[in-house]
Amino acid sequence: MVCCGETDRKTGGKGRSMSLFCRVWTIITRKGKTPYGDPCVTIPGHVARKPDPCIYDQFFLMKLKQPVTWDNPDVRILLNGAEQYTYNLSVDTEYDLEVTVHNCSRDKPAINTSVNVRWIEFGAGGRTRHPISTLTTDVPVWPGTSVVMTKWRTPDVPGHYCVEVELAHPNDGNPANNLGWNNTQVHAANSPVTREIRIFNRHIGDCPSIAEGGGPFLNPARAFLGWGVIGAVAAILLNHTVLRELPISLRVPALAGGGYVLMAFLGLAGEAFYVWTKRRRKGPDADHPRRDRTDCHLVEIEVDSYEFDDEKGKAFDPKEGFRGKPPVWPARVEPSSFVFATNEAHRDVDLIVDAPDEPGPPGVFNVNVRQGGAPSGGVTVTITHDQD
């Protein structure tokens, strides 16, 4: 096998086909340089292999229409080495937070990944973030992981809190899977169980403005496949009166080409002018939002009993890990949907579970919230009862 630099040297630059083949072979075999040290191929940055640090990201999974749990498998709260639940944390107490960071890339380690740990008020869509710490870690390629630890002193006011972890890397191949919540609550069964859950308004005030694309759009195909063809045919019909000094074998192609170019250019200019005038003209509803867009204050709530299969690396089976599960006991949220008032900061809803009276294992209920059609947050409630 002859490499790129060697091919050019031996053939004096004439073996272009062999050189091209060698460049393709270099990409396939990942050989970066020839024996002479000069590079065969330069791969642009936008197609280069990149690291992909990630965490169990409920918002990313909800956008993919996957079930989620808010009891994050990658976040653990420890006290003296024993894992704690968010519901029974003590005020003004120092806990250990353990965060597992993954890397979805099979090619590049995620060196110097930033791990930002914060806490927010328990509920869905909490807005105010309070920093805990910012850590840095190196994550090996998949299926490797890295575990980071930090201290967290809980607030001195009783309440329920959620731990939020956000990753950051300057060369991240997929920044969409970097945000994870650990938000869970445990209650003893007393049928029926009613749990009040706070839903925060993500859009206090008016809905954020959205640039509407709207038509019409410039359509080059109409100019090149429509006006240009018409111009070519029209010019051919003039072959008896124009360019008569040229032989017919040259006259027809010349007229067809000239007519096509001229009419395609005029058609393109006309299309552009039409689009420009239409977009400048404002109709009676120009300043009103589209009627088919979801109201940003509309809240929709669903309940399920999905539990994440906490297998890591190659042992993880996506078909099993993301298999949905309906509520194990009759459960509902009242109200299951509502519309925030413009300046309403939050609203409390009730999760009502008809827990069975007989002994048995606990039931897990995920309350998933969407606002304006986008994932807003959620909580996971575990209901326990006597197992004897």
N, C-alpha and C positions, 0 to 999 in steps of 0.2 A: 504494500500500500504506500503510495507516494503522498506526502503531505503538501499543504498549499504552498508554503514558501519554497519547498524543494521542487515542486512542479514548475513554478514560474522560473526558477533558476535553470533547470535542465532544458526547458523548451524555449527559453528566451522570451517568455511572456506570451507564447503562442498557444499553449495548452489550456485555453480558457475553459473548455468543457470539463477537463479533468480537474481543474482548479475549483470550479463550481461544485463538482461532485464531492471533492474533498472538504469543502466548507460545510456542505450538508452533513457529511459523515462526522465532522468535528462537533456539530451541534448535537447529533445523536449520541455520540460516545463521550461528550463533555470534555474533550481534550482542548485545553485552553491555548496551547502554543505548539509551534512546530519544533523539530529538533534544533532549528537555528535560533529559537527564542522569540521569533516574531509572531504576533497573534494571527490566527487564521480567521477568527470571527469576532466581531464586536456585538454583543447582545445589548439592545437598548434597555434603559432602566425600567421602562414600563412593562417589559416582558420578563425581566429578571426574576429569579426565584427569591421570595421574601419570607421572613419569619411571620408567624401568625399567632402571637400570644392570645389566649382566650380563657374564659371562665364560664361556668354555667350561667348563661345569660337568658333570663326569662323574657325580656323584651324582644330579643332576637328570635327566640323560639316561637313566641306568640305571633310575630310577623310571618313566620313560616307555617302558621296554622298548626303548631304542635302543642300538646298539653304541657303544662308546667307545674312545678311545685315551688312555693316560696320559702320552703325549708331548704336552703341552698346546700347541696352536697359538697361544695367547695369551701364552705365557711363553717368554722367550728368556734364556739365560745367555751372557754375552759376556766375552771376555778380549781386550783390545786391539782391539776391534771384531770379533773372530772368534767365531762362535757355538760354544759348547761343549756337550758332552753331560754329563749328570749323572754318568755312570760314571767319567769320567777327571778329575774336579776334584782340584786339589791342596789339601793341608791348609794352613791358615793363609794363604790367598791371597784377595785382594780381587777380586771379580768384579762386573760390571755386570749387573743384572737389568732386563729390559725387559718391561713388562706392558701389553698392549693391552686397554682397557676399551671395551665396546660399550654401546649404549643401544637396547633393543628398542622404546621408545616412538617413535611418529611425530609426537607432539604436544608433548612437554615435554622440554627438555634436563635432564640430570641434573647440576645445579649442586652443587658441594661434595660430590662423591662421595668417601667414604673408602675407601682401598685399603690393606688390612692385609696385609703380606707376612711370612710366617713360614717356618721350616724344621723338618722333622720327620725322624725316622730312616726310611731307605729301607725300604719294605715296604707291606703292606696293613693299614689300620686303626691306624696309628701314633697313640699317645695324647698324647705330650708335645710341646707346641708351643714353639718358641723364636722370639721376635720378631726380625725384621730391621728393619722400619721401618713407619711408618704415613704414607701419602701422601694428598694431596687433589687432585682433578682435576675439571674441568668437561667433561662428555661431551655433544656435540651430539645432536640427534635422529637416529634411524635414517635412513640407514645410516652416520652419522658415528661415528668412534671417537676415543679419546684414548689416547696412549701416555705412560706414566710410567716413570721410571728411578730406580733406587736402587742403592746399593752393598751387597754382601754379602761379609763375610769368613768363609770356611769355617772349621769347627771345627779345632782343632789335633790331633784324633784321626782317623786314617784310617777311612774307612767310606763308606757310600753314603747319600745324603740326598735328600729330596724337598722341593721348594719349594711352599708352599701360599699361595694368594691368596684373600682374602675381601673382598668389597665390602660397603659399608653406606651407606644413604641414609635420612634420616628420613621420606621420603615415597615409599618404593620401592613400585611397583605390584606387583612379584613378587619377594620376597626369596629365593625358592627357587632362583634361578639365579645365585647370587652366590659360589659356592665352587668353585675350580679347583685341581687338582694338576698339577705337572710332575714325573713320576716315571718315569724311563726307564733302560735298561741296555743296553749294547752288548757283544757277545762275538764272537770269531772262531770260525768253524765248525770243528768237529772231531767228525765224526759218530760216535756221537750226542752232542749237546750237552746237558749237564745243568747246570741253574742252580738254586741253592738260593734260595728266596724265603721271607722271614719274614712270617708272618701274626700280627698282634697281636690279643689278645682285647679286644674293646670292652666286655665286661661281666664284669670280674673279680669273683668272688663270686657271690652270688645274682642271679637275673634281676631287673630293676627291676619294681616293682609296677605293675600296670595296673588301672585302675578298670574292672571289668566292668560293662557296662550291664545286661544281663539283663532278662528280663520278670518279671511282665507289665507292659504299658504301659497308661496311661490311654487309653481309646478313646472320644472324644466322639461319634463317628458312631453308636456303638451306643446312646448316650443320646438323641441328637436324632432319629435315623432309626428307632430301635426303640422305646424306652420312651415317647418323646413321641408317636409315632403311635398306640401302644396306648392311651395316656391320652386322646387325642383321640377315638378310636373309642368307648372306654368311656363318655366323657362324653356323646357324642351319643345313646347308647342310653338315657340318663337324661332325655331331653328331655321325657318325659311326666310326670315327677315333680318336676323342678327348674326354677325360673324360669318357672313357668307363666304369670305375669303378663305376660311379654314375648311379642310376636308370634313365630310360628315362624321368620320370616325373620331375626330378630335372635337368637332363642334358640339355634338350632343353631350359628351361628358363635361365639357367646359361649361355649357349652359346649365346643365343639371347641378354641378357643383356650385357655381356662382349663385344660382337661384336658391339652392338649399341654404347656403351660408347667409345670404342676405335676409331671407324670410325668417330663418331661425333666430338671427340677431334681432330683427324687428319684433318677432313674436315674444322673445325673452324680455325685451325692453317693455313691450306692452303689458306682459304679465306682471312685471315688477311694478309698473305704474299703477295697475289695477289693485294689486295687493296694498300698495302704499296708501292709495286714496281710501280704500275700505277700512284699513286699520286706523286711519286718522278720523274717520267719521264715527262719532259716538251716537249710539242709539239711545232710546229713552231709558233702558235698563243698564246702561254702561257702568253706573256707580253702585249697582246693587249686586250682592253675591249671587252666584249661580244657584238655581233652585235644586239642582241634583247633587250639591255638595253637602256632606254630613255636617250638621251643626256642631261646632267645636264645644258647645256646652252640653251636648247629649251624652249621658253616661249609660252604659250597658254592662250588666253584671251577670256572670255565669258561675256555676258551682260544679265541681267534679271531685273525684277521689283519686286522681292520678298520683302515683308515687314513682319517683325516678329510680331507675335501676343503676345503683351506684357502682357499676363496674368501670374500670379505667383501662385505657389503651386498647390493645387488641382483643381483650376479653369482652369489650362492650359490643352489644348487638343493637344497632339502631332500631330494628323492627320490634324488639322487645322493650328497649329503653324508652321509646316514644309511643307506646301503645296506650291510647286513652282508656279511661275507666270512669263510668258514671258514678254518682254518689252511692256509697255503700249502704247508707240509710236515707230515708226520705229527707231531703234538704231543699231549702229555698231561701232566697233573699227578698226581703220586702223593704222598699220597692226594688224590683229587678232592673228597672230603668227609670230615669228621671232627667230633667233638664235643669242645670244650674241657673240661678238668676245671675245677671251680669256681674254683680259685685259680691256674690256669695263665695266665701272662702272655702267652706267645707260643708259636708252634710253627713249625718250618721244614718246608716242603714242597719237592719237586723238580719243576721244569719240565724235561721230557725231550723234545727235538726231534731227529727223525731227519733231519738236514740232508744234502742230496745232496753227493756228493764232487766232481761236475763243477762248473766255473766257472758263475757266474750272479749275478744281483742279490741283495741281502740280503733276508732274510725278517723280517717284523715279527710279533710275537706279544703279544697283550694278555691278561694274566691278570687276570680280573675276579672279585672276591670278594664274597660275600654272607654276612652273619652274622645269624642269626635272621630270615632272609627279607628283610633290608634291605641296601642297598649298604654295604659296609664299606671298599672301596678297591681298589687294584690296582696293577700295574706293567706297563710295556711293555718287552719285550726285543727288541732287534734283533740278528739273527745274520748276520754278514757272512762272505763267503768270496771266494776268488780269482775275479776277473771277467775274467781274461785268457784 
